[in-house]
Amino acid sequence: MENIEKQLREEAKKLLAEKKVDVIVGYEEGTLPYQAAPCFIEDPESAERLVWNKYCSVNLAKYVHDLIFQHKESQKRTKPEERTKKIVGVVARGCTTRSIVLHLQEKQYDRDQVVVIGVPCTGYISKKKLAAAVDGKEVIECSVAGDALSVTTVDGTKDIPLKEVTAANCLTCRFNNPVISDMMIGDPAPAMDVDNEYKEVDEFESLSEEERWTYFTKEMGKCIRCYACRNTCPSCYCKVCFVEQSQPKWVGAGIDETDTQVFQFMRMFHMAGRCVDCGSCLEVCPMGVDLRTFLKKLDKDAYNLFDEYRVGESLDTLPPLSAHSTEDKEEFIFEP
């Protein structure tokens, strides 16, 4: 990790010094011992702030999109011949690059507006799993030691196997290396346990329709509609979200449980063929809502129904709801 950080900082300095990018989006040390926070580097000297470790969790593609979009919006009143492009460099693992591929396919920005600094990934620490492993006690110190996480709380120090606190989406990730990059830092990461990618979905599908609905309503009953999941998702970038629309009004502003359910399943269907399973929504959800089971169900359906499609795997393969073919299967339309 230290070698990757060193190379990452050197590459970032070079890109900024040569003015090949306007800003680099990466991670820096957070305020807590087990967190890394997104950061925006605009001068070569500040590149020393960049880190790459097991605490880098949030999908940075969200910030790439927003920075480019905001710059584009700011130039609306500028003469066409005087408009400039915002060039954003980004520290990107596999899921981040898949989100970037999706952005490019959906024409959100041009390929020459993003410089991808690829990094290998073996998974990040789930804050919720870590909290459970220490019984909710405050973590005073935290460090990776081989295949374990050394954690210090008021009760003392103990080693926790990394696998026990690694995010579930990381454990079965088949794209833990970048799918596109302009430069690659470090050696490729080893393959993860991809054979169990849809294990939870298979268990969910084995339930009866009534049991599935009961589970959905139970999980959505936890939701307080803070919209953290929407705000962090790199695939959520509508200028006006449907929940804020008034003409027509899709969702009420109150606390009615049906409004919460409508918000969640409408957002999930917006993710059909578009979720890269980065886990950002799970990391930021303050209530621990199980969003992944439902999103992975949609991912599995896209794979089975649309010629083994996987989101962001290739720039040449369009998302299923963006491509149309006379050979499209239609049997599923009539299935419950």
N, C-alpha and C positions, 0 to 999 in steps of 0.2 A: 504493500500500500504506500509506503514512504517513497519508493522509487517512482510509482505512478504519480504521486503528488508532485514530486520534483519535476518530472517530465511535463506534467500538466501546467505547472506554473511557468516553466520555460517557454512552452508553446504559446501560452496565453500572452506572455510578455512580447513575444515575437510578433504575434498577430496584431496586437495593439500598437506596438512601436512602428510597424510597417503600414499601419492604418488600413489593414485588410478587413477589419471589423470596427464597428462603432462602439460596441459593448459586448462583453462576454457574460453570459448567464451561467453561474456555477453554484457551488456550495461553499459555505464558510462555517466555522465553529459556531454552534448555537449557544444560548445562554444556559442550557442544561447539559449535564455531562454525557447524555446519550442522544443528543440532537445535533443535526447540522441544518443550517438555514439557507434558503436561496439567497444569492448575492449577485450584484451587478457591478462588474469591473469595467471602468472606462479609461484607466490609465495604467501603463505598464507596471509602475511601482506597486499598485494595489493587487497585482496578481499573486502576491505572497499570501493573500487571505484565502486563496482557494484550497479546499481540502477534498479528499476522496476517501471515504471510509464506510463502515457498516451502518452509519447513522444517516446517510444521504437517502432520503425516502421520497420526497415529493418529485413528481414528474415535471421537469423543467420546460417541456414543450409548451406548457400553458403560457409561460412568460415570453417565449419566443413569439408566439402568435400575438399576444397583447402588445408587446413593444412595437412590432411591425405595424399592427393595426392602428395603434394610437398615433404613430408617426404619419401614417397615410391620412388619417382623419385631420391631423394638424395642417396638412398641406392642401386642403380642399380649396382654400382661397388664394393659393399660390399659382402663378402663371404656369401652365403645363411645361414650358421649356425651362423653368427654374426649379421644378420639383426634383427632389433627391430620393434615393432609396436608403432605408435603414438596413444596415448589414449587422446581423446578430450572430455571434459565436455562442455555441452552447456545449456544455459538458454533457454528453449523452450516452447512457447505457442502452441496452436493447429496447426496452419499452418506450423510452424517450424517442428513439429513432423511429419506431413504428408510428408514434403519434405524429412525428414530423412528416413521414411518408403520407399519412392520412391527410394532413393539412395541405400538402402539395397536390394530392389527388383531388382534393375539394377546392383547389384554386384559391387558397387563402393567402398565399404569397408565392414568389418565384424561388426556384432552387438557388439562384445566385444571391438571395437575401439571407441565407443561413449557412454558416460554416459549422460543420458538425465535428466536434472533437470527441471521437469515440473512446469509451472506456469499458473494460470488461466488468461484469458484475456477478457476484456469487450470492446476492441477496442482501437485503437490509434488515435491521433490527425492528421488529414491530413494537411500538411503544405499549400497546395494549397487552401483548404477550409478556413483555418485560415487567409491566406493572403486576400482572397476575403471578409471575414467578417470584416476586418479592412481597407478595401479599399487600400490594398497594403502598408499601412504605417508600419514603423519599429516597431516591438514589443519590448518594453523595459523590461517589466516584464510579467510573465505568470504563473498562478497557478490554480490548480483544486480546486473548492470550491463546494462540493456536486455534484449536477447535472449540474453545470455550470463551464465555464472556465473564470476566471478573467484575463482580458487582459489589459495591460497598454501601450498606445502609446502616441505620442506627443499631441493627442487630449484629453487625460485623460484615465480614467479606465472605462471599461464596462464589464458586464457579458454576456457571450454568452452560450446558452444552448449546452451542450456537444454533443447532437445528431446532431446539425447543423454543427459541425466541425469534427465529427468522420468519418473516412474513409469509403467510400461506401461499400467496401468489408467486413468491420467489422460489419456493421449494419445488414447484412443478413447472417453472418457466422454461420454455423451449427456445426463447430468444434472449438469453442473458448476455449475448454479444451483439453489438450494433449491426443492424441490417444495412445501413448506409453510413459512410463517414468520409470526411475530407482528410482526416489524419487519425491514426489509431495509436492510443497510448497503452503500453503494456501488452502482455501476452493474452491470447483468448482464454476466457474462463471455461472450466470444465462443464460438461452437460449436467443438467439437473434431473430430477426424477420425473421425467415427462410421461411415464407410463400411468401415473396416477393423476394426470391433469384434470380429468373429469370425474374423479371419484365421488366428490360431494354432490355433483349434479346427478350422477347415476343413482345415488341414494335418494335424492329428492324426487327424481322421476319415478322411483319405485313406490312412492306414496300414492294414496288414492287422491282423487281430485279434491275431496273435502279436507283431507289432511294437508294438502299443499296450500289450500286457501287459508286454513287455520294458521299454518306457519307464516304465511305472508302477512296476515293481519296482525299476528303477534309481533313480528319484527317491525312492521310499520307503526305499530302502537307506541314504539319507543321514540319515533322520529319527532323532533320538535320544530321541524322546518326552518332550521337555521340557514339552509342552503349551502352549507360548507362543502358538501359533496359536489354540487353544481359548480361552485366557485373555483374549486381546485382541479376540476376535470379538464384535461387538455382537449377533449372532444366537445365541450360545451362552450360555444363562442358566439351564439346569437346576439345581435345588438340589443334586442329586447326579448327576454325569456318569456315563454308562454305564461308563467305564473304571474308576471307583471302586466300582462295585456288586459285591457279593459274592454276592447271591442274586437272580437268577442271576449268575454270573461270566462276563462277556462276553469279557474280554481278560485275558491273563496279565500279571503284573507284571515278568516277566523281559525279556530282550533278544531273544527269538525273533523272527525277521523276519516271520513270519506274524501275530504279535500286533500288530506295528507296522502291517502292511498292513490288518488288520482295524480297528484304531483309525482309520486315515486314511479308509478308504472308508466306514465307518459315520458318521464325522463329516461327510464330504462329502455323503452321502445325507441327513443332517439339514439340509444347506444347500439341498436341492432346492427351488427356488422361494422361497429366503430369502436368498441371497447378493447383496449390493448392489455387489460388485466394488470395495470401498473400498481393498483392498490392504494392510490392516493386518496380516493374517497373514503376508504376504510380507515386510513390513518388520521384523517381530520374529523371524522364523525365523533362528536362528543358523547353520543349515546350508545355506541357499539352496535349499530344496526347492521345486520348481515346482508349487505348489498351484493356481495360477491356471488353467492349461490345463484341469484337470479340473473346477474350479468353473465356468468359463465354458462348458464343454461342457454341464453341467447347466442353466446359464442359457439357453443356446441351445435346449435341448430343451424347457424350460418355455415359451419364446417360440413355438416351432413347434407344440407339442402342445396348448397351452392358450390359444388365441385371442390370440396375440401379447402374452402377459402379461409385464410387466416389474416386478420387485420394487419395492414402495414408490412406484410412479408416482402412485398415487391412493389416497386413503382409502376410496374407494367400490369398488375392485376387490380382492376378497379373494384371498389366496394360493391357488394351485391345489389344494394339499393341505388347505385349510381350507374349500373350497367344493365342492359336489356338484351335478351337473346331469344330467338324463336325456339330455342331448345330448352328454355327455362322450364323447370318442373312445376306443375300446378297442383299436384295431388294434395299438397300440404294445405292449400287454401280451404279445403273442406274438412280438414282434421280439427278436432277441438283443441 
